[in-house]
Amino acid sequence: MAEQAVALISAAGVLAGVALTGTFTLLKGRQERVDRQLDRDEQRLVMHREARRDAYAQFLTTYHEVDRRFAEVKKILPASNPDEPVASQLPAAEDAIIALKEAGSTVSLEGPPELSEAASRLCLACFALLLAYVSLGAAHRGDSRRLFAYDSPDRDEAEAEVDQAYAAFQGAARRVLGGDEPGLG
């Protein structure tokens, strides 16, 4: 009978060992699947962050072209008569703002809504500033001073709105990308 007890104990030990080994193998397989999924999720997050960063950077680069065009618009002399063609700087500035609006569409696709709204606000502010310069040129037709030399509350207000919208976009982009996190600034 002692031999049967030893055989049963041995068989139970083997079965317990097999069960434990199988359990550990299953647990390890699950953990590896979870780790692989976490890695894929992290890679997806990094790729999405990079796509957002690229869209935001392109938008800001396009804005700098708009800003450069506004620097040229400020130097325009008002037309001397109504038949005189529009200064070439005005259509160039308008084209740059249209390009900014197109870059803003990419920002809207990448999101979040906060950045889409900030991009739209900046585009609208740029159009308002261009209209202020067009009105300023029309109001001073035939004068010999460049547009920046005239007092214009509308232009000053539009410039302030552009500056505020630009700062709002930058701040929102930094927040979305995590640039305001401790240790990153």
KAKAWO-V164943 format. One record per backbone hydrogen bond with DSSP energy under -1.0 kcal/mol. CO is the residue of the C=O (numbers start at 1). NH is the residue of the N-H. E is the energy in kcal/mol with one decimal. If there is no record, write none. Layout:
# KAKAWO-V164943
co	nh	e
CO	NH	E
CO	NH	E
This chain:
# KAKAWO-V164943
co	nh	e
1	5	-2.2
2	6	-2.3
3	7	-2.4
4	8	-2.6
5	9	-2.7
6	10	-2.5
7	11	-2.6
8	12	-2.9
9	13	-2.4
10	14	-2.5
11	15	-2.8
12	16	-2.8
13	17	-2.4
14	18	-2.7
15	19	-2.8
16	20	-2.8
17	21	-2.6
18	22	-2.8
19	23	-2.5
20	24	-2.9
21	25	-2.3
22	26	-2.5
23	27	-2.8
24	28	-2.6
25	29	-2.4
26	30	-2.5
27	31	-2.5
28	32	-2.5
29	33	-2.1
30	34	-2.6
31	35	-2.7
32	36	-2.6
33	37	-2.4
34	38	-2.6
35	39	-2.3
36	40	-2.5
37	41	-2.7
38	42	-2.5
39	43	-2.6
40	44	-2.5
41	45	-2.4
42	46	-2.5
43	47	-2.6
44	48	-2.5
45	49	-2.5
46	50	-2.4
47	51	-2.2
48	52	-2.4
49	53	-2.8
50	54	-2.7
51	55	-2.2
52	56	-2.9
53	57	-2.7
54	58	-2.5
55	59	-2.1
56	60	-2.3
57	61	-2.6
58	62	-2.4
59	63	-2.3
60	64	-2.0
61	65	-1.2
62	66	-1.8
63	67	-2.8
64	68	-2.0
65	69	-2.2
66	70	-2.3
67	71	-1.7
68	72	-1.2
69	73	-2.2
70	74	-2.2
72	75	-1.0
73	76	-1.9
74	148	-2.3
76	147	-2.1
79	142	-2.4
81	84	-1.5
87	90	-1.5
88	92	-1.6
89	93	-2.2
90	94	-2.5
91	95	-2.7
92	96	-2.0
93	97	-2.1
94	98	-2.2
95	99	-2.3
96	100	-1.9
97	101	-2.3
98	102	-2.1
99	103	-2.4
100	104	-2.1
101	105	-1.2
102	106	-1.1
103	107	-1.7
104	108	-2.3
105	109	-1.9
106	110	-2.1
107	111	-2.3
112	115	-1.1
112	116	-1.8
113	117	-2.7
114	118	-1.8
115	119	-2.6
116	120	-2.3
117	121	-2.5
118	122	-2.0
119	123	-2.3
120	124	-2.7
121	125	-2.3
122	126	-2.2
123	127	-2.2
124	128	-2.4
125	129	-2.2
126	130	-2.3
127	131	-2.4
128	132	-2.0
129	133	-2.1
130	134	-2.4
131	135	-2.7
132	136	-2.2
133	137	-2.5
134	138	-2.2
135	139	-2.4
136	140	-1.2
138	141	-1.0
140	143	-2.3
146	149	-1.8
147	150	-1.2
152	156	-2.7
153	157	-2.6
154	158	-2.4
155	159	-2.8
156	160	-2.1
157	161	-2.2
158	162	-2.2
159	163	-2.4
160	164	-2.6
161	165	-2.8
162	166	-2.5
163	167	-2.4
164	168	-2.4
165	169	-2.3
166	170	-2.5
167	171	-2.5
168	172	-2.4
169	173	-2.7
170	174	-2.5
171	175	-2.2
172	176	-2.6
173	177	-2.5
174	179	-2.5
178	181	-1.5
181	184	-2.1
